[in-house]
Amino acid sequence: MQYTSSILVAAASLITSVSAHGFITSPQARLAGDAMKAACGQQVYNNQASDNYGNIQGELQVTATQTDYNAAECNIWQCKGFKYADNTANVQSWTAGQVVAFKFDVKAPHTGTANISIVNTATNTIIGSPLLYYSDFADNSRTIPANETSFSITVPSDLGDTCSTAGACVVQHYWNAASIDQTYESCVDFTVGGSGSSSGSSSTAATSSTPATSPVTPTSSSAATSSVAAKAVTTPSSAVPTTLQTVVSSKAPSLTSVAAAATASPEADDDEC
């Protein structure tokens, strides 16, 4: 009976993991490694090492049969549990005001929302406001717009020393495909205003072929402390700040200001940050 149960859990995990995929492909995002394995357990590690495009719900499913899963240490809702310690060679060195080009691969579309935010890894909260927000992301009823897979961010100018140490901050792409109850996160480690603890790799200023977007000034140079901000990173919630940047694109006219979505119930998933 226990053997049968394990097979069913593994099968459910496989179904979940192949339903939809998405991940940052440039700059280099965090990947699974030994530190993740130690914190999240062998099966969660296997789940993501075999397919880093997979979703958080797929990871959580396999924890049902694990004895080596440490929820507090894994912190699975931050970068899907991927650890800085496994990615010290991939730290980007940026400067305030720098425009950085990103590539995101949507292997299989499923309608949801998404945002790109700077996250304080110590508190697992968004610093200031998300840099980009998509009210209709990876909609499987239409062709994926160019600015969902190729976009630029402008490094905020008022981060102070918050992100001067490697591992302290990440740029996190958060895609909540509420239509199928799947959540995808990918994170890029970076430093601003300091050398950090790793030499890492340097990303030069770049422009994207997607429509230009104006810089976002964070509401605070320190991590946001409100319960709304915390939910925005850790668990699905539609309660989000109302000062997000509007993305304007002729190819993606449905990308709007998040302020229009901020009146939804906090328990709803479809406008999560």
C-alpha positions in Angstrom: 0.0 0.0 0.0 2.8 2.4 0.9 4.5 1.5 -2.4 1.3 2.3 -4.3 0.9 5.6 -2.5 4.5 6.6 -3.5 3.8 5.8 -7.1 0.6 7.9 -7.1 2.5 10.9 -5.5 5.3 10.6 -8.0 2.8 10.4 -10.9 0.9 13.4 -9.6 4.2 15.3 -9.3 5.0 14.4 -12.9 1.7 15.6 -14.2 2.0 18.9 -12.3 5.6 19.5 -13.4 4.9 19.0 -17.1 1.7 21.1 -17.3 3.4 24.4 -17.8 7.0 25.7 -17.6 8.7 29.0 -17.3 12.1 30.2 -16.3 14.6 33.1 -16.6 17.3 32.1 -19.2 19.3 35.3 -19.1 21.0 36.5 -16.9 21.8 33.2 -15.3 19.2 32.4 -12.7 19.6 30.3 -9.6 19.6 26.5 -10.1 19.3 23.5 -7.8 22.4 22.3 -5.9 23.6 20.6 -2.7 22.5 23.4 -0.4 19.0 23.1 -1.8 19.1 19.3 -1.4 20.2 19.7 2.3 17.3 22.1 3.0 14.5 20.8 0.8 15.3 17.1 0.7 16.2 14.6 -2.0 12.9 14.4 -3.8 12.3 18.2 -4.0 15.9 18.5 -5.3 15.3 15.8 -7.8 12.1 17.5 -8.9 13.9 20.7 -9.8 17.3 19.3 -10.8 15.5 17.3 -13.5 13.3 20.2 -14.6 14.2 23.7 -13.2 11.2 25.0 -15.1 8.8 23.2 -12.8 6.3 24.7 -10.4 6.2 25.1 -6.6 3.0 23.0 -6.3 4.9 20.1 -7.9 7.6 20.5 -5.3 5.2 20.5 -2.4 3.5 17.4 -3.7 6.6 15.3 -3.4 7.2 16.5 0.2 4.3 14.2 1.2 6.7 11.2 1.2 9.8 12.9 2.4 11.4 12.7 5.8 14.2 15.1 4.9 12.2 18.1 4.0 12.8 21.1 6.3 10.1 23.7 5.5 11.8 26.5 7.4 15.2 25.9 5.9 13.9 25.2 2.4 11.8 28.4 2.2 10.1 26.9 -0.9 8.2 30.1 -1.7 11.4 32.0 -2.2 13.0 31.2 -5.5 11.4 27.7 -5.3 13.9 26.8 -2.6 17.0 27.4 -4.8 19.9 28.7 -2.7 22.5 31.4 -3.1 25.1 28.9 -1.8 24.7 26.8 -4.9 24.9 29.9 -7.2 27.8 32.0 -5.9 29.4 32.0 -9.4 26.3 33.5 -11.0 26.1 36.8 -9.1 25.5 39.8 -11.3 27.3 43.1 -10.5 25.1 46.1 -11.5 25.0 49.8 -10.9 22.1 52.1 -9.9 20.2 53.3 -13.0 21.6 50.5 -15.2 19.2 49.0 -17.7 19.5 45.2 -17.7 18.0 43.0 -20.4 16.3 39.7 -19.4 15.1 36.7 -21.3 12.2 34.5 -20.0 11.3 31.2 -21.6 7.7 30.2 -21.6 7.7 26.5 -22.5 4.0 26.1 -22.2 1.6 29.0 -21.7 -1.1 29.1 -19.0 -3.1 32.3 -18.3 -2.1 34.1 -15.1 -0.4 37.2 -13.8 3.3 37.9 -13.3 5.7 40.5 -11.9 9.4 41.1 -11.8 10.5 42.4 -8.4 13.6 42.9 -6.2 13.3 40.7 -3.2 15.1 41.0 0.1 16.1 37.3 0.7 16.5 37.8 4.5 12.9 38.9 5.0 11.4 37.4 1.7 9.7 40.6 0.9 9.6 42.9 -2.1 11.8 46.0 -1.8 9.6 49.0 -2.8 7.3 48.2 -5.7 7.6 45.5 -8.4 9.6 46.7 -11.4 7.2 45.2 -14.0 3.7 43.8 -13.7 1.7 41.8 -16.2 -2.1 41.6 -15.5 -2.4 38.9 -18.2 0.7 36.7 -18.6 1.3 33.7 -20.8 -2.4 33.7 -21.9 -2.9 30.5 -23.8 -5.7 32.0 -25.9 -3.2 34.2 -27.8 0.3 34.4 -29.1 2.8 35.2 -26.4 3.8 38.9 -26.8 7.5 39.7 -27.2 7.7 41.7 -24.0 6.7 38.7 -21.9 9.8 36.8 -23.0 12.2 39.7 -23.6 12.2 42.7 -21.3 14.4 45.2 -19.4 14.5 46.4 -15.9 16.2 49.6 -14.6 18.1 49.1 -11.4 16.6 51.4 -8.7 18.8 54.2 -7.6 17.8 54.3 -3.9 18.6 50.7 -2.8 21.4 52.1 -0.6 23.5 49.3 0.9 20.5 46.8 1.0 21.8 44.9 -2.0 25.5 45.5 -1.6 26.2 41.9 -0.4 25.9 38.9 -2.6 22.9 36.8 -1.7 21.1 39.6 0.0 18.9 40.5 -3.0 17.5 38.8 -6.1 15.5 39.9 -9.0 12.6 37.4 -8.9 10.2 36.6 -11.8 6.9 35.5 -10.2 4.3 33.9 -12.5 1.1 32.8 -10.9 -0.9 30.6 -13.3 -4.0 30.7 -11.3 -6.0 29.1 -14.1 -4.2 25.8 -13.3 -3.1 26.5 -9.7 0.6 26.5 -10.6 3.2 29.0 -9.5 6.7 29.6 -11.1 9.6 31.6 -9.6 13.1 32.2 -10.9 15.7 34.4 -9.3 18.8 36.2 -10.4 21.4 37.1 -7.7 22.9 40.6 -8.0 24.8 43.3 -6.1 24.6 47.1 -6.3 26.9 49.5 -4.5 29.3 46.8 -3.2 31.4 43.9 -4.3 29.6 41.4 -2.2 31.0 38.0 -1.2 31.5 36.7 -4.7 33.2 37.9 -7.8 30.3 36.7 -9.8 29.7 37.9 -13.4 29.2 41.3 -14.7 26.2 42.3 -16.8 26.6 45.4 -18.9 23.9 47.9 -19.6 21.6 46.8 -22.3 18.4 47.8 -24.1 15.6 45.4 -25.1 13.7 45.1 -28.3 10.6 45.3 -26.2 8.9 48.7 -25.7 10.9 51.1 -23.4 9.7 51.3 -19.8 10.4 54.1 -17.3 12.4 53.4 -14.1 10.4 52.6 -11.0 11.4 54.3 -7.8 10.9 51.9 -4.8 8.7 53.2 -2.0 11.5 52.3 0.4 15.2 51.4 0.2 14.6 48.8 2.9 12.5 45.7 2.7 8.7 46.3 2.8 7.3 45.3 6.2 3.5 45.3 5.6 1.6 42.1 5.6 0.6 42.9 2.0 4.2 43.0 0.9 5.0 39.8 2.6 2.1 38.0 1.0 3.2 39.3 -2.3 6.3 37.1 -2.2 5.4 34.2 0.0 1.8 33.2 -0.7 -0.9 34.0 -3.3 -2.7 37.2 -2.6 -4.3 39.9 -4.7 -3.6 42.7 -2.3 -0.7 44.5 -3.9 0.7 48.1 -3.9 -1.0 50.6 -6.2 2.2 52.3 -7.4 3.4 49.7 -9.9 4.8 50.6 -13.2 2.4 50.3 -16.2 3.8 48.3 -19.1 2.7 49.7 -22.4 2.9 47.6 -25.6 1.0 47.5 -28.8 1.7 43.8 -28.9 0.3 43.3 -25.4 -2.5 45.8 -24.9 -3.8 43.8 -22.0 -0.8 44.7 -19.8 -2.2 47.4 -17.5 -1.5 49.1 -14.2 -1.9 46.8 -11.2 -3.9 49.5 -9.5 -6.9 48.3 -11.5 -6.5 44.9 -9.9 -5.8 46.0 -6.3 -9.5 45.9 -5.2 -9.8 42.1 -5.4 -10.1 40.0 -2.3 -6.8 39.2 -0.5 -7.6 35.5 -0.7 -7.9 35.5 -4.5 -4.9 34.1 -6.4 -5.2 35.7 -9.8 -3.5 39.1 -9.1 -0.7 37.8 -6.9 2.7 39.4 -6.9 
